[in-house]
Amino acid sequence: MIDIQRIVIGQMLISTEAYDQHFHLLKPGYFTDALCKLVYLTAINLKRKGLKLDLLTASTHLEGNEELKNFS
């Protein structure tokens, strides 16, 4: 199941239209993998701020996240 969650997150970050077309329908609670949930919450926050959602923008916003340090 975690592999599927990672595929969804990866597709969302690769395709700039994917979030608006499909992934905006997901809820953070659907993700059981903590890292996937963190990335998805970051995606939601970026979209709410009107920012572009892609791999570079998401990784930049995750860089200083304290929760992310738990996964390294």
WOPEHU-V178130 format. One record per helix or strand of 3 or more residues. SS is the DSSP state (2 for helix, 1 for strand). FROM is the first residue (numbers start at 0). TO is the last residue. If there is no record, write none. Layout:
SS,FROM,TO
SS,FROM,TO
//
This chain:
2,1,13
2,17,20
2,22,24
2,27,29
2,33,47
2,54,61
2,66,70
//
